[in-house]
Amino acid sequence: LCPDGTSVGRVSPSCSFAPCPLPNAEVAEAGIAFVIPQGYVADENAYGADPSMLAAFVKPSASGSVSHTIIIRRYSIPEGKTANDVILEHTRYQPADMQAEDFSRFETTIVNGRQFRSTTIERFEALVESAYYLERATDVLKFTVIEHDVTEWMNPDLVVAELPEHRALITLLTSLASE
């Protein structure tokens, strides 16, 4: 059964299951599968020196000059550390590059029965970036969404989770299948 509800059968001669068709995606090394949000495509240019990056997807913004981005990263939990230590270590608030020191700016968000720690990383010049962290037994997955062309980015009453590309990330998290 694929994350989007479709199913695939076994393929001979190995009798293994056929890969799920797009918009389904799988990151085998992390043991996750999900549905890529509508309009997003894999960003092959995103990979490089960041070994934590598992996947990246882009979608052109309304202005066309920049792209909305969804990035998935994985961080191992080292011996002697906790998932909370890892989350704080990998959270830097922008544009001032401030290291998160505690969880005062985080919320607990439940998506499809899974608990995520979420926080808004940046709200600056029509850009809003948020991160959702999923704690697992030996690692933490970080799902980041960067949304451009946000006209109300300075509005203190802005509900970030209701922005279109943030909702797209929530849709991805809703479909998430994890070992």
Disulfide bonds with the S-S distance in Angstrom:
Cys2-Cys20 2.07
